[in-house]
Structure formats: structure tokens, C-alpha cells
Amino acid sequence: QDMNDQSELDKRVQKFLEEHRQEWNDLNVPFEDGQVLYDLIVDNNYQSALEIGTSTGHSTIWIAWALSKTGGKLITIEIDKERQKQAIENLEAAGLSDFVDFRLGNAHQLVKELEGPFDFVFSDADKDWYVQYFKDIDPKLEEGGRFTAHNVLQNMNGIQEYMDFVKKQQGYETIVDKSSSSGIAISLKK
Ligand SMILES: C[S@@+](CC[C@H](N)C(=O)[O-])C[C@H]1O[C@@H](n2cnc3c(N)ncnc32)[C@H](O)[C@@H]1O
């Protein structure tokens, strides 16, 4: 994309994000957390991303927008057909559809079937499966890549188990971003 196309796209995405800022109510990430995901991808030039839990696509927009800068692509998985439909419409409205491959189904199976490799993963579906998602993706995550997981500051079923597990991983360095009260665990593969 040339510079003009890119700035047109930026304007369109920014307008969409501002207009919808207060309207996300399908378990979507807060705006601040979207910004964190965007920065991680752009700053590290990540190009092969996976999202588990699309819902209606708020984080998907931030990730896809970042990938529009790096020349990357996102696979995003959702089990709920209606939410996925709304996400597809939202990405279309934001002008970011070209960067996203939407998959409908149970991520428990789909994640195992994905080939990879990935350099950026955002885990935001069923929290009590976070450990298993990590185990399934680990061999498909590149060195220097990051596995991120949402809601780690919240007292949800599976979160404590996930944090205990991920902090023990020898090949990873994990920090928790506290930009919002949800919290994002960010694990760098060394
Ligand atoms: C917290 S929401 C995702 C929010 C989204 N990342 C955003 O910011 O807009 C979690 C989503 O994961 C989906 N989900 C839960 N379990 C799943 C599974 N086993 N496979 C695929 N999707 C699942 C839910 O239907 C829900 O829409």
C-alpha cells in the first residue's frame, strides 16, 4: 500500500474506533487493551497472528489495523455464529477485511489443526482452556513471538491456573500489562 492509501485507511479505522468506543458490549476488550495489542504488533513487526475469541471484533480491529502496517495477516476463531457475523460486518465497516481470515467453530479443535507458524497470539475465549491453548500453540510460535492472554487480573475460573502455569515456562518471559483493569499477560518466547 502506498502512503495515501495507508493514511486513508488510518482515518477510516480511527473514525470507526472512536464512533464505537462506548458501544462494545459483547465481552469485548476495552479500548486501552486494543491499543496495547496494536503497539505490540507494530513495534515488533509481527505478521502472522492468531486470535482465539473474536466475539464482535473489537480486538480484531486493533490487531488487523496493526497488521495493515506490517503486511501481516490474522486468523481469528469464534464459536458463536451471530457474533462472528457482526464481527465480519464491523471489520468491513472499518476497512480491514483483507487482513482477516474468520474461522467459525470450537477453538479446542481448530487451534490443534492450525499449521502456523505464528508470531503473535491473543487468547481471549474460554479462560479454563487457556493452559491447553498455550500448550497447543507453543510448538507453532516462533522465537521472539508473543503469546498474550486477556483478563488475567480478573478472578475468573482458570486464570490462576494459567498464570501459575505460564510463569513456570522456562522458554518464556511473562509480564502483565495493566493498561486496563482486565490485564493482559504477555509472554515472550525466548
Ligand atoms: C471475551 S469474548 C472475545 C472478545 C473479543 N476478543 C473482542 O475484544 O471483541 C470471548 C469469545 O470467545 C468465544 N468462545 C468461547 N469459547 C470458545 C471456543 N471454545 N471456541 C471458540 N470461541 C469460543 C465466545 O463465544 C466469545 O464471543
The ligand as a Gaussian input file, in Angstrom:
#p B3LYP/6-31G(d) Opt

LIG

0 1
 C      -14.226000     -12.223000      25.705000
 S      -15.018000     -12.615000      24.189000
 C      -13.907000     -12.049000      22.960000
 C      -13.869000     -10.536000      22.787000
 C      -13.074000     -10.071000      21.584000
 N      -11.699000     -10.505000      21.656000
 C      -13.152000      -8.570000      21.443000
 O      -12.336000      -7.855000      22.036000
 O      -14.065000      -8.079000      20.761000
 C      -14.830000     -14.365000      24.123000
 C      -15.438000     -15.036000      22.920000
 O      -14.935000     -16.359000      22.826000
 C      -15.933000     -17.199000      22.315000
 N      -15.628000     -18.578000      22.719000
 C      -15.762000     -19.147000      23.939000
 N      -15.368000     -20.426000      23.922000
 C      -14.967000     -20.684000      22.647000
 C      -14.460000     -21.837000      21.990000
 N      -14.278000     -22.991000      22.645000
 N      -14.155000     -21.753000      20.679000
 C      -14.319000     -20.584000      20.012000
 N      -14.797000     -19.453000      20.578000
 C      -15.119000     -19.506000      21.883000
 C      -17.214000     -16.657000      22.919000
 O      -18.332000     -17.018000      22.115000
 C      -16.955000     -15.154000      22.967000
 O      -17.523000     -14.496000      21.865000

